[in-house]
């Protein structure tokens, strides 16, 4: 068996970059050409694609604006690494950056230092923020009605699952667009001969561990109105498509074929993945 070092070097040659569609437009995806950054990113990716992508972006931002590289940061001694973090916070505060923004950059930097065996115990105090989310509120029932009235059939499905079932957007479809709610996650929904029917209303909806924020499966329900939107949308999707003409344009863009148990609701609600 080849030594671990040789195996790592060979993997670095074969997989210089993580082939993830959500990184295709990333300004800092070139950082993954570095084997150590690639390992750090892959390790984060096993836990959360969102966290991995965000920390890569923030590490890239730090390197760009503080004229350094991940390799140079990794070579810093523990004392110099701590000084770098304190100075970074002071500079960002001087540029008027919010504490929440600085905190996210700190998390990325600490994560990179920790991966390179530098466990920093720094007590960096950030200014308290207030009033940022004071004006945010959940829509009232009349406001939700206006939102639904203005939405197209596909959007109505997504809005209903969030408003009536209490799902977050990444339960409908994850950050990568690979996983999300599936047709099979509606155990009381039946599809036969192009007709969608529900055995019970409200109908059960299962949130599986991969799309659950808490990491384990739980059960929710979709009310009568949400089921009506889902039924109408799926049945429209299953109708045979006719050739479009200038006199009869297609009103709604339906891009994906219905594949029960495979297609995710995210692919029914969002564009971007064939």
KOLGU-226407 format. One record per residue: residue in one letter; x, y, z of N, C-alpha, C in turn. Coordinates in steps of 0.05 Angstrom, whole numbers, plus 5000, padded with zeros to 4 digits. Each point is the difference from the previous one (the first is absolute). Example, Ala and Ser with C-alpha at 12.3 -4.5 7.8 and 13.67 -1.06 7.14 Angstrom:
<sites>
a526448865156498250245000501850245000
s499350214986501650245001498550225014
</sites>
This chain:
<sites>
x501749765000498350245000501850255000
x499250194984501650254998499850165026
x502150145007499950175024497850214998
x498950085023497850205001500850254985
x502550085003500950254987499849984970
x500849774988499849974972497149994990
x498349865016497249994993498850285000
x500750175020498950275001500950164976
x502649974993501150154977498649914974
x499549744997498749904976497150114998
x498650005023497350105000500050304994
x502050145009500250284994500350054970
x501449824986500450034971497449934986
x498649805009497649904986497650195005
x499950115025497750165007501050275010
x501150174982501050265009497850195009
x497649954991497850175008497549835007
x498550115019497549865006498050064978
x498949804988498250044977497250045010
x499450245010497350075010498950234984
x497549974991498950204982499750275014
x499650005027499750255014502550165002
x502349884991502550155001500950104973
x498449944979500850074973500550304996
x498450165014500250294997501550135023
x501249845017501450105024502550154991
x500450235011502450164994502549875011
x499749845021502349895014500349704997
x498849894979500249714997502849914993
x501650194990502849934993501649925025
x499150085024501449935024500049695004
x498149874989499849715002502249854985
x501550154984502349874986502149935020
x500050145024501949935021499049755014
x501549795002499149755012499050035029
x501350175015499350035028497350155003
x499650204983497450145000497849814991
x500749834980498149814990499249815022
x501949905016499349825022498350145020
x500650245007498550165019497150044991
x499750064974497450054988498449745000
x501249784992498649744999499149925028
x501650055020499349945027497550155009
x499950264993497750175007497649914984
x500449914975497949924983498549765010
x501449835015498749765011497950085021
x500350235012498150095020497850174988
x500850204983498050184988501250144976
x498649984978500950134975499950305003
x498050105014499850295005502450105015
x500749875022502350085016502649984984
x500349794985502549974984500350224980
x497950064985500150204980500450285012
x498750065022500250265012502850045012
x501149805013502650035012502250014979
x499749874978501950024978499950294989
x497650114997499850274989501250205020
x499549965025501050205020503049985003
x501149754999502949975000501350144976
x498749964977501050144976499950305003
x497950105012499750295003502250115019
x500549855021502150085019502750014986
x500649804985502649994986500350234980
x497850064987500050214979500450275013
x498650065022500050275011502250045021
x501349785009502250035019502649914987
x500049984973502449954985501649755010
x498649785002501349765010498949764985
x500849775007499049754988499449805022
x498449794994499449805020502649875010
x501949954982502549885007501650175020
x500050274995501450185018498750015027
x497349995001498550005025500649745015
x500249784986500549745014502849995012
x501950154989502750005010500550185024
x498050175006500350185023500249855026
x501750105018500149885027497450065014
x499649875023497550045014499750295009
x502250125010499850285009499450194977
x501349954977499550184977497249954988
x499049765002497349944991497950155017
x500550005026498250155018500150304994
x502550104996500350294994498650074974
x500149814980498750044975497050045004
x498849845017497150015004499350275014
x501550085020499550255014500250244981
x502150004984500450224981497950004979
x499149764991497949984980497450125010
x499349955025497650115011500250305002
x502350105008500350305003499850134972
x501249884980499850124973497150004990
x498749785003497249984991498250195014
x500450025026498350205015500650284991
x502550054993500750274989498650064974
x499449784985498650044974496949995004
x499149995024497250015006498549744995
x501449785001498649744997498549925025
x497749874996498349925022501449775016
x499249985025501249785017499349734989
x497549974990499249744989501749924976
x500750204983501749964977502849915009
x501150155019502749945010500049725013
x497949935015499849745013500249774980
x498750034977500149794980502849974988
x501450234997502749984990501849875020
x499650065026501549875021499749705000
x497549914996499449715000501649874978
x500150124976501449894978503049985006
x501150225010502950015006500749805022
x498449985021500549815022499949724990
x498049954982499749734989502549924985
x501150184984502349954984502549955018
x500350175021502249975018499849735015
x497549945009499649755015500749754983
x499250014974500649784982503049974997
x501550225003502949984999501349995027
x498549885019501049945027500850245016
x498550214997500450245017497350065014
x499749895024497650045015500350265016
x498850214990500350275011497950055022
x500950095023498250075021500050305004
x498850134981499950305001497350095009
x499950205016497550115011499650284987
x499049994976499650254984497150105005
x499850245011497550125006499050174975
x497649954993498850164978497750175011
x499750234987497950185008497249884997
x498350065019497349894998498450154979
x498349844985498350124980497250005009
x498550214993497250015007498550134977
x497549924997498250134981500249904972
x501749784995500449914973497549864990
x498849845017497749844992497450095013
x500050235012497650095015497550034982
x500550074975497750044982499149754985
x501449785004499249764987497749865015
x498249894985497749865012498949804980
x498649805011498649814983497650134987
x499449934975497750134987497449925013
x498250195001497349955011498449834980
x497749915009498349834982499250164975
x499250255001499450154976502450044982
x502450045012502450044984500849744986
x499749775014500649744988498149954977
x497450085003498149974978500850164976
x501050245004500950164977502449884987
x501849885016502449874989499249774983
x498249835009499149774985498550084975
x498450215002498550094976501950104978
x502350105008501950114980501949784990
x500049765012501949794993499049834977
x501849884985499249814979499749735013
x498949804987499549745012502449875013
x502350024987502449885011500850145026
x499950275001500650155024498149945022
x497549964993497949945021500749755015
x501249804987500749755014502250065021
x502150144992502150075018499150175023
x498450204994499050185021498349855020
x498349824990498249855017501549825019
x502149874990501549815017501550155022
x500850254994501350165021498050135019
x497850104990498150145016498149815016
x499149784987498149835013501349765014
x502249904989501449775012502350085018
x500850254999502250095017502749924992
x500449934974502649914990501750244994
x502649985004501950204990500649954971
x501250194987500449984971501949774993
x501949945018501949784994498849725006
x497649995010498649755002498749944973
x499050214986498949964974502249914981
x502450125002502249924983502650105013
x502049835002502450085014501750194984
x502250085012501750214988501149924973
x500549744996501249904975497849944980
x497549995007497849934982499949714994
x501449835015500049714996497849865015
x499650095025498049865017497850205008
x497849905010497850175009497549835004
x497750135003497549845003499549844975
x499349755003499549834977497049935000
x499149904977497249914998499449795020
x502049835006499749785019499850115029
x500650255004499750125027497250085006
x498149954981497250055004498649725000
x500149865023499149725000497049974995
x498450215004497149984996499250114972
x501950064984499450104973500349774980
x498049974983500049804979499950134972
x501649894982500050104972499349764982
x497850034985499249784983498750124975
x501049914977498950094974499950314998
x502150135010500150294998498350155020
x498849865019498350135020501349975028
x500150225014501150015027497750005020
x500249835020498049985020501349975027
x498650095021501049985027498149835017
x501149805014498349825017498950155024
x501450205009499150155024500950294997
x498350185011500650295000499650105029
x501850155011502750074988501649744996
x501950024982501649764994502750015013
x501049775007502749985013502250064981
x502150135010502450054985502449935017
x501849844990502349905015502450174993
x501450105020502650134996502249815008
x501549904981502149815005502550135012
x501749845014502450115013501850174982
x500549924974501850174984499050284995
x497450055001498950274996499050135025
x500549865023499050115025502250165014
x499250235010502050175014500949875026
x498249855013500749885026501349724996
x500249914975501549754995498549745003
x497550015007498449755001497350054988
x498749774993497550024986497750105018
x498350164988497650095014497750024981
x497650035011497650004985498650275001
x498950084977498450254998497549944984
x498450204995497649974985499650234980
x498749944978499350214981497050024998
x498950245004497150035002498649974972
x497450035001498449964976500850194977
x500550255007500750204979502749934988
x501949925016502749934990499849754982
x498349815008499649754984498850074973
x498150195000498850084975502150124981
x501850165011502150124983501949784989
x500749815018501849784992498749834979
x497449935004498549834981499950144973
x499250255000499750144974502750024985
x502150055015502650034987501049734989
x499949795015500949744991498449904977
x497450035000498349914978500650164975
x500550255002500850164977502749914989
x501849925018502649914992499849744984
x498149835007499849744988498449994974
x498750234993498550014975501949994976
x499249864979501750004976500450284989
x502450064993500650274990499450014970
x498850224993499450054972502050204989
x500449984974501950194987498950285003
x501850185008499250285004499950154973
x498250184998499850174977499850295009
x500250184982499850285007497250075009
x498049854991497350065008499349865026
x501649805009499449875025502649955015
x501150215012502549975014499649855026
x502049875010499949865025499950215023
x498149985018499750205020502049965023
x500549755008501849945022502449844991
x502450075009502449854992500349755017
x499449764989500449755015502549874988
x502149995015502649914989500649715006
x498749885019500949745009497949794998
x500749764994498149784998499549895028
x497649915005499349905026501049715003
x501649965021501049735005499549945029
x497749885007499249955028502349855015
x500650115023502049875017502850094993
x500450144978502750084992500150314999
x498150124985500050294998499550125027
x501450225006499550145025498150234995
x498750085021498250234997501650254993
x502550005008501750234992500150034970
x500249774986500250014971497350074988
x497949965015497450084990499550305005
x501450105020499450285008502250194989
x502549914999502150184991501249924974
x501250194986501449944975502949945007
x501549904980502949995002501149724998
x498449795003501149734999498449834981
x501149904979498549844981499249735011
</sites>
